[in-house]
Amino acid sequence: MSGVSTATIEILQYMLPGFLCAWIFYSFTSHQKPQQIEQLVQALIFTLIIQVLVIFFKFTIDSFFTGTNWSEDRELVLSTVMAMLMGFIFSAFANNDLFHKLIRLLRISTETSYPSEWYGELSSQKHFVILHLAGERRIYGWPKEWPSSPDTGHFSIIMGEWLVNDSEQQPSVTQSDIILIKASDVEMVEFIKPTLES
């Protein structure tokens, strides 16, 4: 029984950096956590990459400093640091579409790093918006925050104005006020580019 427990602990210790990397990635991005089996597969992939990086790092250090003592504790610390760095780097790449920008440039894929078109457009378009709501209501304003998914969460709109028609506007809300709009009530989002007045 103790042999099984030791083997289980060793496997968990081996895979923990991969789980740590995955946890950091999903904590710092808007990507939805996958099902448990997919999480396990991702943790295994992250673990493989981390172990390759650890071996490469150890080989590089041993090339310059002979007789380096690599104890299990040092390897655990090194793999944990590698997992954290990789999690933060992958998060930055996903949040800024960096990896897929290169992939699109090489014409390998047309996909983006964003979890959905909804999130991608709201992240990249730094403009005022018009939210079209149910019942032909429309509100114009600056989206301070927005939900990652169109099904849940709220828009946080500042400098909001209710639009009556194309030429008329109701009195604007003061800049210190914030309007929360339920994402599921939004039927369409318009991005308004600023116009230069001559």
C-alpha positions as CSV (number, residue, x, y, z in Angstrom):
1,M,0.0,0.0,0.0
2,S,2.9,2.3,0.8
3,G,4.4,1.6,-2.6
4,V,1.2,2.7,-4.3
5,S,1.0,5.8,-2.2
6,T,4.6,6.7,-3.0
7,A,4.1,6.1,-6.7
8,T,0.9,8.3,-6.6
9,I,2.8,11.1,-4.9
10,E,5.6,10.9,-7.4
11,I,3.2,11.1,-10.3
12,L,1.3,14.0,-8.7
13,Q,4.6,15.8,-8.0
14,Y,5.7,15.2,-11.6
15,M,2.4,16.6,-13.0
16,L,1.9,19.5,-10.5
17,P,3.9,22.0,-12.5
18,G,1.6,21.3,-15.5
19,F,-1.5,21.8,-13.4
20,L,0.0,25.0,-12.0
21,C,0.7,26.3,-15.5
22,A,-2.9,25.5,-16.6
23,W,-4.3,27.1,-13.5
24,I,-2.4,30.4,-14.1
25,F,-3.5,30.4,-17.8
26,Y,-7.2,30.0,-17.0
27,S,-6.9,32.5,-14.1
28,F,-5.5,35.3,-16.2
29,T,-7.4,34.8,-19.5
30,S,-11.1,34.7,-20.4
31,H,-10.9,31.2,-21.8
32,Q,-13.5,28.8,-20.3
33,K,-12.1,25.9,-18.3
34,P,-12.5,22.7,-20.3
35,Q,-13.9,19.4,-19.1
36,Q,-11.9,17.4,-16.6
37,I,-10.4,15.0,-19.1
38,E,-9.3,17.9,-21.3
39,Q,-7.8,19.6,-18.3
40,L,-5.8,16.5,-17.6
41,V,-4.6,16.3,-21.2
42,Q,-3.6,20.0,-21.1
43,A,-1.8,19.5,-17.8
44,L,0.1,16.5,-19.4
45,I,1.1,18.7,-22.4
46,F,2.2,21.5,-20.1
47,T,4.1,19.0,-18.0
48,L,5.9,17.7,-21.1
49,I,6.9,21.2,-22.2
50,I,8.1,22.1,-18.7
51,Q,10.2,18.9,-18.3
52,V,11.8,19.6,-21.7
53,L,12.6,23.2,-20.6
54,V,14.0,21.9,-17.3
55,I,16.3,19.3,-19.1
56,F,17.5,22.1,-21.5
57,F,18.1,24.4,-18.5
58,K,20.0,21.8,-16.6
59,F,22.1,20.9,-19.7
60,T,22.9,24.6,-20.2
61,I,24.0,25.1,-16.6
62,D,26.0,21.9,-16.6
63,S,27.8,23.1,-19.7
64,F,29.1,26.1,-17.9
65,F,29.4,24.8,-14.3
66,T,30.6,21.3,-14.0
67,G,29.7,19.2,-11.0
68,T,26.3,20.9,-10.3
69,N,24.2,19.0,-7.8
70,W,20.7,18.6,-9.1
71,S,18.7,17.3,-6.1
72,E,15.0,16.5,-6.3
73,D,14.2,19.7,-4.3
74,R,16.1,21.9,-6.7
75,E,14.4,20.2,-9.7
76,L,11.0,20.8,-8.0
77,V,11.7,24.5,-7.5
78,L,13.0,24.8,-11.1
79,S,10.0,23.1,-12.6
80,T,7.7,25.3,-10.5
81,V,9.4,28.4,-11.6
82,M,9.2,27.2,-15.2
83,A,5.5,26.5,-14.8
84,M,4.8,29.9,-13.5
85,L,6.8,31.7,-16.2
86,M,5.2,29.6,-18.9
87,G,1.7,30.2,-17.5
88,F,2.2,34.0,-17.5
89,I,3.8,34.0,-21.0
90,F,0.9,31.9,-22.4
91,S,-1.6,34.2,-20.7
92,A,0.1,37.3,-22.2
93,F,0.1,35.6,-25.7
94,A,-3.6,34.7,-25.4
95,N,-4.7,38.1,-24.1
96,N,-2.8,40.0,-26.8
97,D,-3.3,37.6,-29.7
98,L,0.5,37.5,-30.2
99,F,0.9,33.8,-31.2
100,H,-2.0,33.7,-33.6
101,K,-0.9,37.0,-35.2
102,L,2.3,35.2,-36.3
103,I,0.3,32.2,-37.4
104,R,-2.0,34.4,-39.5
105,L,1.1,36.2,-40.9
106,L,2.5,32.9,-42.0
107,R,-1.0,32.0,-43.5
108,I,-1.2,28.8,-41.4
109,S,-4.6,29.7,-39.8
110,T,-7.1,32.6,-39.7
111,E,-8.0,31.9,-36.0
112,T,-7.3,34.3,-33.1
113,S,-6.1,33.7,-29.6
114,Y,-9.3,35.1,-28.2
115,P,-12.0,32.8,-26.7
116,S,-14.7,34.2,-29.0
117,E,-15.4,36.8,-31.7
118,W,-17.4,38.7,-29.1
119,Y,-14.4,39.0,-26.7
120,G,-11.9,39.7,-29.6
121,E,-13.8,42.6,-31.0
122,L,-14.5,44.2,-27.6
123,S,-10.8,43.8,-26.6
124,S,-9.3,45.2,-29.8
125,Q,-11.8,48.0,-30.7
126,K,-11.1,50.9,-28.4
127,H,-14.2,53.0,-29.4
128,F,-17.5,54.2,-28.0
129,V,-20.3,51.7,-28.6
130,I,-24.0,51.7,-29.2
131,L,-25.7,48.8,-27.5
132,H,-29.0,47.7,-29.2
133,L,-31.3,46.3,-26.5
134,A,-34.5,44.5,-26.6
135,G,-37.5,46.7,-27.4
136,E,-35.6,48.9,-29.8
137,R,-33.8,50.7,-27.0
138,R,-30.3,51.9,-27.7
139,I,-27.6,53.3,-25.4
140,Y,-24.4,55.1,-26.4
141,G,-21.3,55.2,-24.2
142,W,-17.8,54.0,-23.4
143,P,-17.5,50.4,-22.4
144,K,-15.4,50.4,-19.2
145,E,-15.9,46.7,-18.7
146,W,-17.6,44.0,-20.7
147,P,-18.4,40.3,-20.2
148,S,-16.3,37.6,-21.7
149,S,-19.4,35.8,-23.0
150,P,-22.6,37.3,-24.5
151,D,-24.7,35.0,-22.3
152,T,-23.5,36.1,-18.8
153,G,-22.3,39.2,-17.1
154,H,-22.9,42.9,-17.6
155,F,-21.5,45.8,-19.6
156,S,-20.3,48.7,-17.5
157,I,-21.0,51.8,-19.5
158,I,-19.8,55.3,-18.6
159,M,-20.7,58.6,-20.2
160,G,-23.9,56.9,-21.3
161,E,-26.6,58.5,-23.4
162,W,-30.0,56.9,-24.4
163,L,-30.6,57.4,-28.1
164,V,-34.1,58.2,-29.1
165,N,-33.6,58.4,-32.9
166,D,-30.8,59.3,-35.3
167,S,-30.9,63.0,-34.6
168,E,-32.1,63.2,-31.0
169,Q,-30.6,62.1,-27.7
170,Q,-32.1,62.1,-24.3
171,P,-30.1,64.1,-21.6
172,S,-26.8,62.3,-21.1
173,V,-25.9,60.6,-17.9
174,T,-23.2,62.4,-15.9
175,Q,-19.6,61.0,-16.3
176,S,-19.5,59.9,-12.7
177,D,-22.4,57.6,-13.2
178,I,-22.1,54.0,-14.4
179,I,-24.8,52.0,-16.2
180,L,-24.8,48.2,-15.9
181,I,-26.4,46.5,-18.9
182,K,-27.1,42.8,-18.8
183,A,-25.2,41.1,-21.6
184,S,-28.1,38.8,-22.4
185,D,-30.3,41.9,-23.2
186,V,-27.9,43.1,-25.8
187,E,-28.9,42.2,-29.4
188,M,-26.2,44.0,-31.3
189,V,-23.1,46.1,-30.6
190,E,-22.0,49.0,-32.8
191,F,-18.5,50.3,-32.6
192,I,-18.4,54.1,-33.2
193,K,-15.2,55.4,-34.7
194,P,-14.3,59.0,-33.6
195,T,-14.7,61.6,-36.4
196,L,-12.3,64.5,-36.8
197,E,-14.1,67.8,-36.9
198,S,-12.6,70.4,-39.3
